[in-house]
Amino acid sequence: MRILTDKLNFHIKKTAEKIDVKIHWWGEQEKKQYHSKIDLIKDHY
């Protein structure tokens, strides 16, 4: 499954760069900083 996840993430990143869209990845740092994903979005937008 990890191979498929890596391929999907690469495709997402490549497509986002192509159309100039910023991606907010939800990683360990974000888990520590934000209570939920909606808090991250509210902070950026």
C-alpha positions as CSV (number, residue, x, y, z in Angstrom):
1,M,0.0,0.0,0.0
2,R,2.9,2.4,0.7
3,I,3.9,2.3,-2.9
4,L,0.4,3.3,-4.1
5,T,0.3,6.1,-1.4
6,D,3.7,7.5,-2.6
7,K,2.6,7.4,-6.2
8,L,-0.7,9.2,-5.4
9,N,1.1,11.8,-3.3
10,F,3.6,12.4,-6.1
11,H,0.8,12.8,-8.6
12,I,-1.1,15.2,-6.3
13,K,2.1,17.3,-5.8
14,K,2.9,17.4,-9.5
15,T,-0.6,18.4,-10.5
16,A,-0.8,21.0,-7.8
17,E,2.5,22.6,-9.0
18,K,1.3,22.5,-12.6
19,I,-1.9,24.5,-11.8
20,D,-0.3,26.6,-9.0
21,V,-2.3,25.3,-6.1
22,K,-0.8,25.1,-2.6
23,I,-1.1,21.8,-0.7
24,H,-1.4,21.7,3.0
25,W,-0.1,18.3,4.0
26,W,-1.3,17.0,7.4
27,G,1.8,15.6,9.1
28,E,3.2,15.2,12.6
29,Q,4.0,18.9,12.9
30,E,0.4,19.9,12.0
31,K,-1.0,17.3,14.5
32,K,1.0,19.0,17.2
33,Q,0.1,22.5,16.2
34,Y,-3.6,22.2,15.3
35,H,-6.5,20.6,17.1
36,S,-8.1,19.6,13.9
37,K,-7.7,20.0,10.1
38,I,-10.3,22.7,10.1
39,D,-8.2,24.7,12.5
40,L,-5.3,24.5,10.0
41,I,-7.6,25.7,7.2
42,K,-9.0,28.6,9.3
43,D,-5.4,29.7,10.1
44,H,-4.4,29.8,6.5
45,Y,-7.6,31.2,5.0
